[in-house]
Amino acid sequence: MHDVEHAHLAALFAAQAPNLTYAESLKALGLTINLRLETPKLAGWVKAYMNPIYQEADSAPELAAFDVDYVYADEIVQYASWMVETLPVDASIWRTPNSRVLMQEIDEHSYLLVEPIAGVAYLVNWHTRRIQAAYSSKTRWPAKMLGSMIVEMLARFLEGIGYCNYHAGAFTTERGAVIVCGKGGSGKTTLLSAAVMAGAKLIANERCFIKVDDSGVHAVGFPQKVFVGLGMALNFDGLKRYATNPTTLLGPQRRYNFERVAATELRKIGRLGDKFGMLTAEFTAALNGSKPAVGGNVVGIIQPRISSRVEQSALEPLVEEDLFKLMRKNTISQGRDKHNAYWLDLDFMGAPQHHEALSKLPAATMHYRIKNQAFKGMDDPLAVIYGTLEA
């Protein structure tokens, strides 16, 4: 169907092949992504974004691999855009709340995706697991679009090997990993920051993949920016300077209004709703110079409850029924993740569900307040947290 047009598009991609002079393989948890690019600059951003996941390159056997070509080519994007405007479109997919991707099937194994607003076109063959992508002069942040592809590949791959995606954070010490799960605004990022300041390693802030098998419960982090509210940033010395000037952080700051913050007195900026985004490694380095961890074996779950009225930080047991509801409610499955929609339509198994197994883990609700970069009234918070979970 429309063989002439599709053959011409394939020829346009083939003509760009000599420009893809830089090649690098990224490996993460058994997934290999073979990149071919025009310059190493984009690969550097992707590696920074995936840190520390990709650093486990040699520790896992290869379970799946993708070949990804990514090239600057206005002609390809223009022609692909003409195709989806002129020829029948098979699907329209939201990649983000403000960006729609149009899909056109080529044959039983491949399809074309075009994102008109971002000015990017993707030729995907899920059978051979090859993606040829082109960005254009319309593309404001080419590295982010490349990262978006890799994020979905990794997410779908992890689901295919038994991990479930949760809206949760996690930290770890030599005593094991602790999942931090709660609704938006409950204090996950603040709790994780204070745990890192107390000596823990950050695994994830907002998105955590969890697997249950015969050997236990395992959690791994996921490449996603940490968005820090200005009020929270003022509680931690290492984050405070970014509240008024996040320009040195890698990537665009779309949740931060520079003019509004600059016009607000320093003592009042904590009341603003602005947030600045940091890569995971930037976040932990700013807090105390530490590096994030890839993952860990889970020993328990904490539900955060931050409050300015708390005089003494404390934990109380979380019963199994409430824990089950908490984990089920915070599952991120296909169609429920508004910030990371599954738009490449890759051929992997669906994600398993682990709520029942996770509800058997030790769990507690932590009521807390931050003072002087620490949990108020709790001299050794990690000892208290692990002691509560191990009791």
N, C-alpha and C positions, 0 to 999 in steps of 0.2 A: 504494500500500500504506500503510495507516494515514494516509490523507489528512487526516482530521479532526484528528488529533493534531498532525500536522506543520503544518497551516494555523493551528492555535491558537498553536503555538510561534512561527511567523513573525509572527503578529499581536502577540504579546508583545514581540518585538524591535522591531516597527514603532512600538509605543506608547512606546518609550524614545527614539526618534529625536530628539524635541525637547530632550532632556537633553544631547545630544552637541553642545555649543556651542563646543567648541574643535577646530580643524582644523589639521593641519600635514602637510606632505609631507616624508618622509625619502628621500634619494636616495643610493644607494651602488653604484658600479661598474656603472651601467646599470639598476639595479633601483629602482623608485619605490614607496614604501609610503605611501599616503594614509591618514592616521590621523584618526579622529573620536573625540574623548574628551570627558569632562565637565570636565576640568581640565587645564591645561598641566603640572601637576606630574609626571604619569606620563610625558609626552613628554620632560621634562627628564632623567629617569632613563635612558630608552631612548637618548637622544642621548649621554649620558655613557658608557653601556655600549658604544655603537657607535663611539665616538671611537677612531681618526681616520677610520674608513671613511666615515661619513656626510658628512664635511667635503669630500669630493670631489664634492659635489652637482652642480656644473655642468660637470664635466670629462668626462663620458661621456654619449653619447646614450642615451635611454630605450629599453631592450630589452624590459622587462616591467614590469607594474605590478599592485599589489594594493590593494584598498580594505579597510580594517580599521576596524570599529566596536568599541569596547570600553567597556562600561557596567557600573555597579554595579546589580544587580537580583536580589535573592533569589528573587523569583517565577519568573523565567526559569530559574534554576539548579534550583530545586525541581521545576518542571514537567519540565525536560529529564531530571533524575535519575529522576523517576517513569517517564518514557518508556522509558529503558534498563533499568529494573527490571521493567517490566510487558510491554513489547513485545520481540520477538526482537532480539537483538544480533548483528550480522554479524561483528564482530571485537573482540578485546581486545588492546591494544597497550601495551607498556611505554614510557612517556615517559621515566622515570628508573628506576633499580633499585628504588625504593620507591614508585613511583606508576604506576598503570595507567589507561589511557584506554579507555573503551568506545565503540565506533563502531556507528552505526545508519544504514544506507543509506536515503536519502529518495527519490532517483530516480537516473537515470544520470549526472547531473552534480553532485549534492550529497549531503551526509551530515551527520549530527549526531555530535559528539564530546562526551563528558562525562567529566570527571575528578573522581570522587566525593570523594577525599581533599582535593584542593585547592579543591573547590567552584567549579569553572569549567565553563561549557558553550560550545561552539563550533558555529556553523552555517556550514558550509563549502560554497561553490560553486566548484569548481576550474575550471569552464568560464568563468565570468565573473570568476574570481579575486577573489571577495569573501568576507570572513570577518566574521561577526557574532559577537562573543564577550561573555559576561556573567560577571562574578565576583560573589562573595557574601560574606556575613558570615563564612563559613568560610575565606575566602582570606587567608592570613597575609601574603603579599607580592604584591599585585596587579601591581606593576611587573615583577616577575620573570616572572610568567606571560605578560605582554605581550611581554617581551623574548624569552622562549622561542619564541613564535610567529615573531617577526621573525628570530631566529637560523635557524630552519629554512627560512623563505622565502629568506633570503640563501644558505644552504648549497645548497639545491636549485637555485637560480638559477645560482650559480657552476658547479655541475656541468653544468648545461644549456648553458653557453657554453664548456665545454671544460676546466674546472679539476678537478683531482683533490685530494681532501682527505687530508692527511697528519698523523700525530701527530708534529709537528716544530715547532721555533721558527725564527726567522730574524732577522738584523740586516742593516743596510746602511750603506754609506758611499758617497762619490763613486766608489769603485772597483767598486761593485756589491753585490749581495745575497749573503749566505752562509746556507745552510740548516743548521740544527743539529738533527740527528736521532739519537735513541737511545732505548733503553728507559727506563721509569720508574726514577728513582733514579740514572741515569748522570751527572747533573749538567748537564742542559740549562739549567735556570733560572739556576743559578750561573754557568755560562759566559756566558750572555746578559747577566747583570747586570754581569759584569766587562768584557764587550765594550762595553756602554753606558758604563760608567765610563771606558773608554779613548777614548770619543768616537764610538762607533757609534750609530745610531738603531735602536731595537727595532721590528721588523715584527710578530712574533708570538712567543709563548712556548710554547704547547702545541699549537696547531692552525693549520696553514698550508695555504692552497690554492695549488697549483702548476699552471701551464699551459705546455705545450710547443707551439710553432707555428713557422712558417718564420722568424720574427724572433728566436727564442731561447727561453729558459726564464724564466718570469715567476712571481713569488710575491706573494701578498697576505695580509695578516693577517686575523684573524677575531675577532669579539667573543667573548671568553672571559676569565674572571677568571684572574689569575696567583695561584696558591696558593703561598705562601712558607713553607717549613719554618722553625721557630724557630732551629735550628742554623745554617742558611744566613743568616737575617736578622742574626744577631749578627756576621757577617763584613762587613756593610755599614752604615756609619754612618746613612745615610738610612732604612734599614729597621729598624734596631735598636729604635727607640722603639715600633714597632707590635708587637713581640714580646710586650710586656707590656700593651699597651693599643691594640687595633685598633678601638675604638669609633667613631673619627672617620672610618673608611673607609665608603664607600657600600655598602649592602647588608648582609644578614645574614651572620653568621660561623658557619656550621654545622660547620666542621671545627676549631673552636677552643673548648676547654673552659675558660671563664673561671675557674671555681673551682679546677681542677687547676693551671693556670698560676700563679694567685695564691698557691697554697699551696707552690709550688716555689721554691727559692732561685734567684736570677738566674743564678748561675754554672752551674746544672744544668738550666735550661729547654731548652737546646739538645738534651738527650737525649729530650725529649718528642716524641711523634708529631704534636702539634697543628700546624695550619697556619692562617694568616690569608689571606683573599682580597682582592685589590686589582684594580680596573679597570686596564687597560693604561696609561691616562694617569696614574693615581695612582702606579703602579709606577715609571714612568720619571721622573716629577716628584720622587718621593721619593729616587731614586738620585742624580740630579745636576741636576734642574730641566729636563731635556730633554723633548721631545714625541715620541711614537711616529710612525713612518712608515707610510704606507698599504701600500707594497710596493716592489718593485725587480726589476731584471733579475739573474738568478742567475748567479754565476760559479763556485760550488763548494759543496761539502757537507762539514761537519765532524761527526764522531761523537765525542761527549764521553766522557771517562773520568776522572772525578774520583777522587782518592785522597789520603788523608792521608799516604801513604808517599812521594809524589812530592817529590823535592828540587829538580828543575828542570823546569818546564813545557816540553813539547816536542810536536812533531807528527811522525807517521809516515804514509807513503802508505797509502791504503785502496784495495785492488785492485778492479777492476770487478765481479768475481763477488761479492765480499763486499758491495759497495755495492748491487748489485741486490737481494740478500737483505735488506739493511737497509731499503731503501725499500719493498719488497714487504711486509715484515712490519709496517711502520708505516703502511700504507694504512688510512684510515678510510672504509669503504664502508657502504652500508646494511646494518644488522643487526650491524655490528661495533663501532659507537660506543656503548658502554654509558652514557656520560654525556650524549650528545646523540642520542637515538634519533629516527628519522624517523617521526613520529607523525601529522602532518597529511595525509600521503598526497597530496601535491601532484603535479600533472601536469607534470613536467619530464623531460628526457632523463636517462638514467643517467650516472654519472661515468665518464670515460675512465680508462685506466690508463697511467701514464707511467714505470713502473719502468725499462724498458729504456733510454729516452732519458736518464733521470736518471743511470743507471749509467755513462754515457759522460762525465759531468762530472768535473772534477778533484775529488779528495776526500782527506781525511786523518782519522786518528784523533788526537785531542788528549788527551794525558795531562797532567793539571794539578792544581794545588792553589792555593787562594786564601790570600793573606797581605796584610794592609793594603789590602783592597778591590781587589786586583790579582792577576794570575797570577804565582805565585812564580817568580822567576828569569827573567822575561821583561819587559824594560824597555819595549819597543814591541810589544805583542801583535798589534795590527792589522796592522802591517807584516810581522810573521812569518807570520800567518795568510794574508794575501793573497799574500805572496811565495811561500809554499809552494804555494798553489793555482795561481798563475800560472807556476810553474816548468815 
